[in-house]
Amino acid sequence: MPNFLRRAALLLAALLTLTVVGSGQASASPYHGKLCWPIWSNGQLKIYCIDIQVKWPWEKYFECWMCGPAFDWSHDPVIREDIRGRVGEEIVSGLSLLGQAEFTRDPAQRAKLEAEAMGAFTTAARLSDKSVMKLGAAGVADPQKNTLQRLDLDWLNAAGTDVGNGIWMLQRSFADPAAAPRLRAMAAAEFAEAYDELSQQEVLGG
């Protein structure tokens, strides 16, 4: 091969490599938002939030930088308010851990974070015991004003519904050891879809 063709081939290969690496680096840069959970105590609402890494900015929906989406769960039969708060905290922690895993390049660290997320969701399911958890409302929470304003957003409602489905599957797995691996895998898929819906602000499944 003539030298000029060899140099051209090497240059093309280098450009392709830079394009691939560059796009990978861009996709690995997360936006940061807040994910919140409400706690009711003696008729008063308190909002808590933690950081979550997402693929799309939330500013267009949430005007204050301290605000973030939140889910208010219903339980049948009703469980204690302090337990409801702990359930919400574990769910938000699990989703936040999935966000960390999504932007982690190290496969071992990613697996560790995903396992920790599943542990948080499992704790939420155990705290709920046999009470069926469903999405009561989803909206934007303000931890400074301790308010939760309902927002009818398809992607937010879909994420909350998927989380509820995942918790129900985990609850079923506790009572059916033979089916537990399958049910836990199905639950993990629901939680992953819920995170992606939050992260990308779009409905992904039925």
PEGI-V223962 format. One record per residue. RES is the residue in one letter. PSI is psi in whole degrees, 0 to 359 (none if undefined). BURIAL is I if it has 9 or more other C-alpha atoms within 8 Angstrom, else O. Layout:
BEGIN
res/psi/burial
RES/PSI/BURIAL
RES/PSI/BURIAL
END
This chain:
BEGIN
res/psi/burial
M/132/O
P/153/O
N/320/O
F/327/O
L/322/O
R/317/I
R/321/O
A/319/O
A/319/O
L/321/O
L/317/O
L/317/O
A/320/O
A/318/O
L/319/O
L/320/O
T/316/O
L/323/O
T/314/O
V/313/O
V/317/O
G/317/O
S/325/O
G/320/O
Q/322/O
A/317/O
S/343/O
A/8/O
S/105/O
P/158/I
Y/156/I
H/133/I
G/186/I
K/140/I
L/132/I
C/164/I
W/143/I
P/147/I
I/124/I
W/132/I
S/118/I
N/41/O
G/3/O
Q/143/O
L/133/I
K/131/I
I/133/I
Y/146/I
C/152/I
I/166/I
D/145/I
I/139/I
Q/129/I
V/169/I
K/352/I
W/138/I
P/147/I
W/2/O
E/327/O
K/340/O
Y/327/O
F/109/I
E/326/O
C/140/O
W/340/O
M/348/O
C/164/I
G/166/I
P/153/I
A/155/I
F/137/I
D/114/I
W/147/I
S/148/I
H/133/I
D/110/O
P/164/O
V/140/O
I/166/I
R/149/O
E/320/I
D/327/I
I/321/I
R/318/I
G/319/I
R/322/I
V/313/I
G/320/I
E/317/I
E/321/I
I/314/I
V/320/I
S/318/I
G/317/I
L/322/I
S/320/I
L/323/I
L/324/I
G/319/I
Q/319/I
A/323/I
E/327/O
F/21/I
T/127/I
R/334/O
D/115/O
P/322/O
A/317/O
Q/322/I
R/314/I
A/321/I
K/315/O
L/320/I
E/323/I
A/320/O
E/321/I
A/315/I
M/325/I
G/319/I
A/316/I
F/322/I
T/320/I
T/318/I
A/318/I
A/320/I
R/322/O
L/326/I
S/343/I
D/236/O
K/7/O
S/129/I
V/124/I
M/127/I
K/158/I
L/118/I
G/314/O
A/153/I
A/145/I
G/200/I
V/131/I
A/142/I
D/108/I
P/343/I
Q/322/O
K/352/O
N/53/I
T/151/I
L/111/I
Q/124/O
R/135/O
L/128/O
D/78/O
L/127/O
D/316/O
W/327/I
L/317/I
N/320/I
A/318/I
A/315/I
G/321/I
T/318/I
D/321/I
V/315/I
G/319/I
N/318/I
G/318/I
I/318/I
W/319/I
M/320/I
L/318/I
Q/319/I
R/324/I
S/331/I
F/326/O
A/354/O
D/80/O
P/325/O
A/323/O
A/0/O
A/314/I
P/318/I
R/316/O
L/322/I
R/323/I
A/319/O
M/320/I
A/317/I
A/322/I
A/321/I
E/317/I
F/320/I
A/319/I
E/321/I
A/315/I
Y/314/I
D/323/I
E/318/I
L/315/I
S/323/I
Q/352/I
Q/49/I
E/153/O
V/128/I
L/333/O
G/182/O
G/none/O
END
